[in-house]
Amino acid sequence: MTVTVADDGEGLGGKSNGTGIGLANVRERLRLRYGNDASLAVVANFPSGVAATLTLPARTEAIHD
């Protein structure tokens, strides 16, 4: 399953007080849960803004979590 969220704001070069720790934490949690079968990509959106794409493996078995 893939979900993309995009905006047309200032983009990656805009003002930010963030450290990126939140993105790093999400990527680590995905790695721990799904190994290399999941990812989070954050890229520049054309012509402005940012697009974030989350990719998770499809589950075929019943969910028991």
PDB file with SEQRES, HELIX, SHEET and CRYST1 records, atoms N, CA, C and O in Angstrom:
SEQRES   1 A   65  MET THR VAL THR VAL ALA ASP ASP GLY GLU GLY LEU GLY          
SEQRES   2 A   65  GLY LYS SER ASN GLY THR GLY ILE GLY LEU ALA ASN VAL          
SEQRES   3 A   65  ARG GLU ARG LEU ARG LEU ARG TYR GLY ASN ASP ALA SER          
SEQRES   4 A   65  LEU ALA VAL VAL ALA ASN PHE PRO SER GLY VAL ALA ALA          
SEQRES   5 A   65  THR LEU THR LEU PRO ALA ARG THR GLU ALA ILE HIS ASP          
HELIX    1 AA1 ILE A   21  TYR A   34  1                                  14    
HELIX    2 AA2 GLY A   35  ASP A   37  5                                   3    
SHEET    1 AA1 3 THR A   2  ALA A   6  0                                        
SHEET    2 AA1 3 VAL A  50  THR A  55 -1                                        
SHEET    3 AA1 3 SER A  39  ALA A  44 -1                                        
CRYST1    1.000    1.000    1.000  90.00  90.00  90.00 P 1           1          
ATOM      1  N   MET A   1       0.854  -1.159   0.000  1.00  0.00           N  
ATOM      2  CA  MET A   1       0.000   0.000   0.000  1.00  0.00           C  
ATOM      3  C   MET A   1       0.904   1.227   0.000  1.00  0.00           C  
ATOM      4  O   MET A   1       1.904   1.280   0.716  1.00  0.00           O  
ATOM      5  N   THR A   2       0.539   2.197  -0.805  1.00  0.00           N  
ATOM      6  CA  THR A   2       1.300   3.442  -0.861  1.00  0.00           C  
ATOM      7  C   THR A   2       0.364   4.618  -0.688  1.00  0.00           C  
ATOM      8  O   THR A   2      -0.687   4.686  -1.325  1.00  0.00           O  
ATOM      9  N   VAL A   3       0.751   5.554   0.183  1.00  0.00           N  
ATOM     10  CA  VAL A   3      -0.020   6.768   0.424  1.00  0.00           C  
ATOM     11  C   VAL A   3       0.920   7.949   0.237  1.00  0.00           C  
ATOM     12  O   VAL A   3       2.007   7.984   0.812  1.00  0.00           O  
ATOM     13  N   THR A   4       0.497   8.917  -0.571  1.00  0.00           N  
ATOM     14  CA  THR A   4       1.288  10.134  -0.767  1.00  0.00           C  
ATOM     15  C   THR A   4       0.469  11.336  -0.337  1.00  0.00           C  
ATOM     16  O   THR A   4      -0.702  11.466  -0.694  1.00  0.00           O  
ATOM     17  N   VAL A   5       1.103  12.221   0.439  1.00  0.00           N  
ATOM     18  CA  VAL A   5       0.504  13.484   0.846  1.00  0.00           C  
ATOM     19  C   VAL A   5       1.424  14.582   0.332  1.00  0.00           C  
ATOM     20  O   VAL A   5       2.632  14.551   0.564  1.00  0.00           O  
ATOM     21  N   ALA A   6       0.843  15.555  -0.370  1.00  0.00           N  
ATOM     22  CA  ALA A   6       1.647  16.618  -0.961  1.00  0.00           C  
ATOM     23  C   ALA A   6       1.033  17.978  -0.665  1.00  0.00           C  
ATOM     24  O   ALA A   6      -0.178  18.101  -0.483  1.00  0.00           O  
ATOM     25  N   ASP A   7       1.882  18.993  -0.618  1.00  0.00           N  
ATOM     26  CA  ASP A   7       1.403  20.357  -0.479  1.00  0.00           C  
ATOM     27  C   ASP A   7       2.138  21.252  -1.479  1.00  0.00           C  
ATOM     28  O   ASP A   7       3.043  20.803  -2.182  1.00  0.00           O  
ATOM     29  N   ASP A   8       1.736  22.518  -1.529  1.00  0.00           N  
ATOM     30  CA  ASP A   8       2.372  23.462  -2.439  1.00  0.00           C  
ATOM     31  C   ASP A   8       2.940  24.664  -1.676  1.00  0.00           C  
ATOM     32  O   ASP A   8       2.960  25.785  -2.186  1.00  0.00           O  
ATOM     33  N   GLY A   9       3.396  24.412  -0.452  1.00  0.00           N  
ATOM     34  CA  GLY A   9       3.928  25.464   0.408  1.00  0.00           C  
ATOM     35  C   GLY A   9       5.356  25.850   0.057  1.00  0.00           C  
ATOM     36  O   GLY A   9       5.767  25.760  -1.100  1.00  0.00           O  
ATOM     37  N   GLU A  10       6.112  26.284   1.068  1.00  0.00           N  
ATOM     38  CA  GLU A  10       7.476  26.780   0.878  1.00  0.00           C  
ATOM     39  C   GLU A  10       8.440  25.701   0.409  1.00  0.00           C  
ATOM     40  O   GLU A  10       9.427  25.999  -0.263  1.00  0.00           O  
ATOM     41  N   GLY A  11       8.167  24.476   0.751  1.00  0.00           N  
ATOM     42  CA  GLY A  11       9.041  23.398   0.317  1.00  0.00           C  
ATOM     43  C   GLY A  11      10.183  23.132   1.265  1.00  0.00           C  
ATOM     44  O   GLY A  11      10.215  23.649   2.382  1.00  0.00           O  
ATOM     45  N   LEU A  12      11.122  22.320   0.812  1.00  0.00           N  
ATOM     46  CA  LEU A  12      12.236  21.897   1.658  1.00  0.00           C  
ATOM     47  C   LEU A  12      13.204  23.024   1.963  1.00  0.00           C  
ATOM     48  O   LEU A  12      13.920  22.961   2.963  1.00  0.00           O  
ATOM     49  N   GLY A  13      13.247  24.051   1.132  1.00  0.00           N  
ATOM     50  CA  GLY A  13      14.158  25.172   1.363  1.00  0.00           C  
ATOM     51  C   GLY A  13      13.563  26.261   2.232  1.00  0.00           C  
ATOM     52  O   GLY A  13      14.223  27.264   2.506  1.00  0.00           O  
ATOM     53  N   GLY A  14      12.322  26.080   2.671  1.00  0.00           N  
ATOM     54  CA  GLY A  14      11.641  27.088   3.475  1.00  0.00           C  
ATOM     55  C   GLY A  14      12.152  27.139   4.902  1.00  0.00           C  
ATOM     56  O   GLY A  14      13.009  26.349   5.297  1.00  0.00           O  
ATOM     57  N   LYS A  15      11.620  28.074   5.668  1.00  0.00           N  
ATOM     58  CA  LYS A  15      11.996  28.217   7.074  1.00  0.00           C  
ATOM     59  C   LYS A  15      11.526  26.997   7.855  1.00  0.00           C  
ATOM     60  O   LYS A  15      10.395  26.540   7.685  1.00  0.00           O  
ATOM     61  N   SER A  16      12.393  26.477   8.704  1.00  0.00           N  
ATOM     62  CA  SER A  16      12.032  25.332   9.530  1.00  0.00           C  
ATOM     63  C   SER A  16      12.845  25.350  10.805  1.00  0.00           C  
ATOM     64  O   SER A  16      14.049  25.605  10.784  1.00  0.00           O  
ATOM     65  N   ASN A  17      12.190  25.081  11.902  1.00  0.00           N  
ATOM     66  CA  ASN A  17      12.883  24.938  13.179  1.00  0.00           C  
ATOM     67  C   ASN A  17      13.050  23.470  13.526  1.00  0.00           C  
ATOM     68  O   ASN A  17      13.544  23.130  14.600  1.00  0.00           O  
ATOM     69  N   GLY A  18      12.631  22.591  12.600  1.00  0.00           N  
ATOM     70  CA  GLY A  18      12.680  21.159  12.857  1.00  0.00           C  
ATOM     71  C   GLY A  18      14.091  20.604  12.787  1.00  0.00           C  
ATOM     72  O   GLY A  18      14.978  21.175  12.151  1.00  0.00           O  
ATOM     73  N   THR A  19      14.272  19.477  13.458  1.00  0.00           N  
ATOM     74  CA  THR A  19      15.577  18.806  13.474  1.00  0.00           C  
ATOM     75  C   THR A  19      15.581  17.553  12.617  1.00  0.00           C  
ATOM     76  O   THR A  19      16.641  16.986  12.351  1.00  0.00           O  
ATOM     77  N   GLY A  20      14.386  17.106  12.174  1.00  0.00           N  
ATOM     78  CA  GLY A  20      14.285  15.881  11.401  1.00  0.00           C  
ATOM     79  C   GLY A  20      14.193  14.629  12.255  1.00  0.00           C  
ATOM     80  O   GLY A  20      14.130  13.522  11.719  1.00  0.00           O  
ATOM     81  N   ILE A  21      14.184  14.783  13.575  1.00  0.00           N  
ATOM     82  CA  ILE A  21      14.154  13.625  14.462  1.00  0.00           C  
ATOM     83  C   ILE A  21      12.840  12.860  14.314  1.00  0.00           C  
ATOM     84  O   ILE A  21      12.824  11.636  14.448  1.00  0.00           O  
ATOM     85  N   GLY A  22      11.749  13.554  14.044  1.00  0.00           N  
ATOM     86  CA  GLY A  22      10.469  12.885  13.862  1.00  0.00           C  
ATOM     87  C   GLY A  22      10.486  11.960  12.654  1.00  0.00           C  
ATOM     88  O   GLY A  22      10.001  10.831  12.726  1.00  0.00           O  
ATOM     89  N   LEU A  23      11.044  12.436  11.544  1.00  0.00           N  
ATOM     90  CA  LEU A  23      11.154  11.608  10.342  1.00  0.00           C  
ATOM     91  C   LEU A  23      12.075  10.425  10.589  1.00  0.00           C  
ATOM     92  O   LEU A  23      11.793   9.309  10.152  1.00  0.00           O  
ATOM     93  N   ALA A  24      13.166  10.665  11.285  1.00  0.00           N  
ATOM     94  CA  ALA A  24      14.100   9.580  11.604  1.00  0.00           C  
ATOM     95  C   ALA A  24      13.416   8.538  12.483  1.00  0.00           C  
ATOM     96  O   ALA A  24      13.622   7.340  12.288  1.00  0.00           O  
ATOM     97  N   ASN A  25      12.609   8.972  13.442  1.00  0.00           N  
ATOM     98  CA  ASN A  25      11.896   8.042  14.319  1.00  0.00           C  
ATOM     99  C   ASN A  25      10.877   7.205  13.544  1.00  0.00           C  
ATOM    100  O   ASN A  25      10.756   6.003  13.778  1.00  0.00           O  
ATOM    101  N   VAL A  26      10.150   7.829  12.631  1.00  0.00           N  
ATOM    102  CA  VAL A  26       9.177   7.092  11.823  1.00  0.00           C  
ATOM    103  C   VAL A  26       9.895   6.055  10.969  1.00  0.00           C  
ATOM    104  O   VAL A  26       9.456   4.908  10.894  1.00  0.00           O  
ATOM    105  N   ARG A  27      10.985   6.441  10.328  1.00  0.00           N  
ATOM    106  CA  ARG A  27      11.732   5.497   9.492  1.00  0.00           C  
ATOM    107  C   ARG A  27      12.262   4.324  10.320  1.00  0.00           C  
ATOM    108  O   ARG A  27      12.240   3.182   9.861  1.00  0.00           O  
ATOM    109  N   GLU A  28      12.732   4.597  11.520  1.00  0.00           N  
ATOM    110  CA  GLU A  28      13.251   3.529  12.380  1.00  0.00           C  
ATOM    111  C   GLU A  28      12.123   2.590  12.815  1.00  0.00           C  
ATOM    112  O   GLU A  28      12.302   1.373  12.831  1.00  0.00           O  
ATOM    113  N   ARG A  29      10.985   3.140  13.161  1.00  0.00           N  
ATOM    114  CA  ARG A  29       9.847   2.298  13.552  1.00  0.00           C  
ATOM    115  C   ARG A  29       9.394   1.419  12.400  1.00  0.00           C  
ATOM    116  O   ARG A  29       9.065   0.250  12.599  1.00  0.00           O  
ATOM    117  N   LEU A  30       9.375   1.981  11.183  1.00  0.00           N  
ATOM    118  CA  LEU A  30       9.024   1.188  10.007  1.00  0.00           C  
ATOM    119  C   LEU A  30      10.030   0.057   9.804  1.00  0.00           C  
ATOM    120  O   LEU A  30       9.649  -1.075   9.508  1.00  0.00           O  
ATOM    121  N   ARG A  31      11.309   0.371   9.965  1.00  0.00           N  
ATOM    122  CA  ARG A  31      12.352  -0.640   9.784  1.00  0.00           C  
ATOM    123  C   ARG A  31      12.211  -1.759  10.804  1.00  0.00           C  
ATOM    124  O   ARG A  31      12.330  -2.936  10.462  1.00  0.00           O  
ATOM    125  N   LEU A  32      11.957  -1.393  12.053  1.00  0.00           N  
ATOM    126  CA  LEU A  32      11.815  -2.402  13.103  1.00  0.00           C  
ATOM    127  C   LEU A  32      10.592  -3.287  12.876  1.00  0.00           C  
ATOM    128  O   LEU A  32      10.641  -4.486  13.151  1.00  0.00           O  
ATOM    129  N   ARG A  33       9.514  -2.722  12.386  1.00  0.00           N  
ATOM    130  CA  ARG A  33       8.265  -3.477  12.193  1.00  0.00           C  
ATOM    131  C   ARG A  33       8.253  -4.274  10.890  1.00  0.00           C  
ATOM    132  O   ARG A  33       7.794  -5.416  10.862  1.00  0.00           O  
ATOM    133  N   TYR A  34       8.770  -3.659   9.786  1.00  0.00           N  
ATOM    134  CA  TYR A  34       8.625  -4.266   8.467  1.00  0.00           C  
ATOM    135  C   TYR A  34       9.944  -4.575   7.763  1.00  0.00           C  
ATOM    136  O   TYR A  34       9.932  -5.091   6.645  1.00  0.00           O  
ATOM    137  N   GLY A  35      11.064  -4.276   8.380  1.00  0.00           N  
ATOM    138  CA  GLY A  35      12.349  -4.490   7.714  1.00  0.00           C  
ATOM    139  C   GLY A  35      12.471  -3.595   6.500  1.00  0.00           C  
ATOM    140  O   GLY A  35      12.166  -2.405   6.572  1.00  0.00           O  
ATOM    141  N   ASN A  36      12.915  -4.158   5.380  1.00  0.00           N  
ATOM    142  CA  ASN A  36      13.079  -3.383   4.153  1.00  0.00           C  
ATOM    143  C   ASN A  36      11.806  -3.326   3.315  1.00  0.00           C  
ATOM    144  O   ASN A  36      11.834  -2.829   2.189  1.00  0.00           O  
ATOM    145  N   ASP A  37      10.689  -3.826   3.846  1.00  0.00           N  
ATOM    146  CA  ASP A  37       9.440  -3.860   3.087  1.00  0.00           C  
ATOM    147  C   ASP A  37       8.607  -2.588   3.224  1.00  0.00           C  
ATOM    148  O   ASP A  37       7.529  -2.498   2.636  1.00  0.00           O  
ATOM    149  N   ALA A  38       9.078  -1.614   3.980  1.00  0.00           N  
ATOM    150  CA  ALA A  38       8.347  -0.355   4.161  1.00  0.00           C  
ATOM    151  C   ALA A  38       9.313   0.805   4.030  1.00  0.00           C  
ATOM    152  O   ALA A  38      10.518   0.657   4.233  1.00  0.00           O  
ATOM    153  N   SER A  39       8.761   1.974   3.684  1.00  0.00           N  
ATOM    154  CA  SER A  39       9.623   3.152   3.564  1.00  0.00           C  
ATOM    155  C   SER A  39       8.818   4.435   3.717  1.00  0.00           C  
ATOM    156  O   SER A  39       7.595   4.449   3.575  1.00  0.00           O  
ATOM    157  N   LEU A  40       9.541   5.507   4.009  1.00  0.00           N  
ATOM    158  CA  LEU A  40       8.991   6.855   4.034  1.00  0.00           C  
ATOM    159  C   LEU A  40       9.941   7.717   3.225  1.00  0.00           C  
ATOM    160  O   LEU A  40      11.130   7.803   3.536  1.00  0.00           O  
ATOM    161  N   ALA A  41       9.420   8.353   2.192  1.00  0.00           N  
ATOM    162  CA  ALA A  41      10.227   9.241   1.363  1.00  0.00           C  
ATOM    163  C   ALA A  41       9.631  10.642   1.426  1.00  0.00           C  
ATOM    164  O   ALA A  41       8.418  10.810   1.298  1.00  0.00           O  
ATOM    165  N   VAL A  42      10.475  11.638   1.622  1.00  0.00           N  
ATOM    166  CA  VAL A  42      10.056  13.035   1.633  1.00  0.00           C  
ATOM    167  C   VAL A  42      10.877  13.742   0.564  1.00  0.00           C  
ATOM    168  O   VAL A  42      12.105  13.782   0.634  1.00  0.00           O  
ATOM    169  N   VAL A  43      10.178  14.304  -0.435  1.00  0.00           N  
ATOM    170  CA  VAL A  43      10.854  14.918  -1.576  1.00  0.00           C  
ATOM    171  C   VAL A  43      10.204  16.255  -1.911  1.00  0.00           C  
ATOM    172  O   VAL A  43       9.095  16.558  -1.470  1.00  0.00           O  
ATOM    173  N   ALA A  44      10.920  17.041  -2.700  1.00  0.00           N  
ATOM    174  CA  ALA A  44      10.373  18.302  -3.185  1.00  0.00           C  
ATOM    175  C   ALA A  44       9.217  18.020  -4.132  1.00  0.00           C  
ATOM    176  O   ALA A  44       9.283  17.098  -4.945  1.00  0.00           O  
ATOM    177  N   ASN A  45       8.165  18.811  -4.024  1.00  0.00           N  
ATOM    178  CA  ASN A  45       6.995  18.704  -4.895  1.00  0.00           C  
ATOM    179  C   ASN A  45       7.106  19.800  -5.952  1.00  0.00           C  
ATOM    180  O   ASN A  45       7.399  20.948  -5.617  1.00  0.00           O  
ATOM    181  N   PHE A  46       6.882  19.471  -7.198  1.00  0.00           N  
ATOM    182  CA  PHE A  46       7.017  20.447  -8.280  1.00  0.00           C  
ATOM    183  C   PHE A  46       5.718  21.204  -8.476  1.00  0.00           C  
ATOM    184  O   PHE A  46       4.675  20.550  -8.509  1.00  0.00           O  
ATOM    185  N   PRO A  47       5.683  22.514  -8.610  1.00  0.00           N  
ATOM    186  CA  PRO A  47       6.821  23.432  -8.646  1.00  0.00           C  
ATOM    187  C   PRO A  47       7.237  23.945  -7.268  1.00  0.00           C  
ATOM    188  O   PRO A  47       8.290  24.566  -7.123  1.00  0.00           O  
ATOM    189  N   SER A  48       6.397  23.680  -6.246  1.00  0.00           N  
ATOM    190  CA  SER A  48       6.782  24.070  -4.884  1.00  0.00           C  
ATOM    191  C   SER A  48       6.121  23.119  -3.903  1.00  0.00           C  
ATOM    192  O   SER A  48       5.182  22.401  -4.247  1.00  0.00           O  
ATOM    193  N   GLY A  49       6.625  23.125  -2.682  1.00  0.00           N  
ATOM    194  CA  GLY A  49       6.047  22.279  -1.656  1.00  0.00           C  
ATOM    195  C   GLY A  49       6.845  21.017  -1.405  1.00  0.00           C  
ATOM    196  O   GLY A  49       7.995  20.885  -1.824  1.00  0.00           O  
ATOM    197  N   VAL A  50       6.203  20.094  -0.711  1.00  0.00           N  
ATOM    198  CA  VAL A  50       6.823  18.838  -0.304  1.00  0.00           C  
ATOM    199  C   VAL A  50       5.819  17.706  -0.524  1.00  0.00           C  
ATOM    200  O   VAL A  50       4.611  17.896  -0.379  1.00  0.00           O  
ATOM    201  N   ALA A  51       6.334  16.529  -0.873  1.00  0.00           N  
ATOM    202  CA  ALA A  51       5.497  15.335  -0.983  1.00  0.00           C  
ATOM    203  C   ALA A  51       6.100  14.250  -0.096  1.00  0.00           C  
ATOM    204  O   ALA A  51       7.299  13.978  -0.164  1.00  0.00           O  
ATOM    205  N   ALA A  52       5.273  13.639   0.726  1.00  0.00           N  
ATOM    206  CA  ALA A  52       5.707  12.539   1.587  1.00  0.00           C  
ATOM    207  C   ALA A  52       4.974  11.280   1.150  1.00  0.00           C  
ATOM    208  O   ALA A  52       3.748  11.273   1.037  1.00  0.00           O  
ATOM    209  N   THR A  53       5.736  10.208   0.902  1.00  0.00           N  
ATOM    210  CA  THR A  53       5.149   8.942   0.467  1.00  0.00           C  
ATOM    211  C   THR A  53       5.501   7.850   1.462  1.00  0.00           C  
ATOM    212  O   THR A  53       6.673   7.591   1.737  1.00  0.00           O  
ATOM    213  N   LEU A  54       4.471   7.217   1.992  1.00  0.00           N  
ATOM    214  CA  LEU A  54       4.611   6.106   2.931  1.00  0.00           C  
ATOM    215  C   LEU A  54       4.223   4.827   2.192  1.00  0.00           C  
ATOM    216  O   LEU A  54       3.133   4.730   1.629  1.00  0.00           O  
ATOM    217  N   THR A  55       5.127   3.852   2.202  1.00  0.00           N  
ATOM    218  CA  THR A  55       4.877   2.576   1.552  1.00  0.00           C  
ATOM    219  C   THR A  55       4.939   1.469   2.592  1.00  0.00           C  
ATOM    220  O   THR A  55       5.927   1.329   3.312  1.00  0.00           O  
ATOM    221  N   LEU A  56       3.858   0.679   2.660  1.00  0.00           N  
ATOM    222  CA  LEU A  56       3.759  -0.429   3.608  1.00  0.00           C  
ATOM    223  C   LEU A  56       3.433  -1.700   2.840  1.00  0.00           C  
ATOM    224  O   LEU A  56       2.769  -1.647   1.805  1.00  0.00           O  
ATOM    225  N   PRO A  57       3.899  -2.849   3.340  1.00  0.00           N  
ATOM    226  CA  PRO A  57       3.547  -4.098   2.666  1.00  0.00           C  
ATOM    227  C   PRO A  57       2.065  -4.412   2.852  1.00  0.00           C  
ATOM    228  O   PRO A  57       1.477  -4.097   3.887  1.00  0.00           O  
ATOM    229  N   ALA A  58       1.475  -5.032   1.844  1.00  0.00           N  
ATOM    230  CA  ALA A  58       0.076  -5.458   1.948  1.00  0.00           C  
ATOM    231  C   ALA A  58       0.007  -6.635   2.901  1.00  0.00           C  
ATOM    232  O   ALA A  58       0.872  -7.511   2.876  1.00  0.00           O  
ATOM    233  N   ARG A  59      -1.004  -6.660   3.728  1.00  0.00           N  
ATOM    234  CA  ARG A  59      -1.186  -7.779   4.664  1.00  0.00           C  
ATOM    235  C   ARG A  59      -2.235  -8.702   4.091  1.00  0.00           C  
ATOM    236  O   ARG A  59      -3.327  -8.268   3.726  1.00  0.00           O  
ATOM    237  N   THR A  60      -1.906  -9.960   4.014  1.00  0.00           N  
ATOM    238  CA  THR A  60      -2.851 -10.941   3.502  1.00  0.00           C  
ATOM    239  C   THR A  60      -3.454 -11.788   4.620  1.00  0.00           C  
ATOM    240  O   THR A  60      -4.501 -12.404   4.422  1.00  0.00           O  
ATOM    241  N   GLU A  61      -2.822 -11.833   5.777  1.00  0.00           N  
ATOM    242  CA  GLU A  61      -3.336 -12.598   6.905  1.00  0.00           C  
ATOM    243  C   GLU A  61      -4.211 -11.711   7.775  1.00  0.00           C  
ATOM    244  O   GLU A  61      -4.148 -10.486   7.677  1.00  0.00           O  
ATOM    245  N   ALA A  62      -5.011 -12.311   8.608  1.00  0.00           N  
ATOM    246  CA  ALA A  62      -5.873 -11.563   9.516  1.00  0.00           C  
ATOM    247  C   ALA A  62      -5.023 -10.743  10.478  1.00  0.00           C  
ATOM    248  O   ALA A  62      -3.941 -11.169  10.880  1.00  0.00           O  
ATOM    249  N   ILE A  63      -5.513  -9.585  10.837  1.00  0.00           N  
ATOM    250  CA  ILE A  63      -4.795  -8.711  11.759  1.00  0.00           C  
ATOM    251  C   ILE A  63      -5.098  -9.160  13.196  1.00  0.00           C  
ATOM    252  O   ILE A  63      -6.260  -9.237  13.596  1.00  0.00           O  
ATOM    253  N   HIS A  64      -4.040  -9.455  13.969  1.00  0.00           N  
ATOM    254  CA  HIS A  64      -4.208  -9.900  15.352  1.00  0.00           C  
ATOM    255  C   HIS A  64      -3.486  -8.998  16.333  1.00  0.00           C  
ATOM    256  O   HIS A  64      -3.391  -9.333  17.514  1.00  0.00           O  
ATOM    257  N   ASP A  65      -2.971  -7.853  15.875  1.00  0.00           N  
ATOM    258  CA  ASP A  65      -2.191  -6.960  16.755  1.00  0.00           C  
ATOM    259  C   ASP A  65      -3.060  -6.213  17.715  1.00  0.00           C  
ATOM    260  O   ASP A  65      -2.559  -5.425  18.518  1.00  0.00           O  
TER     261      ASP A  65                                                      
END                                                                             
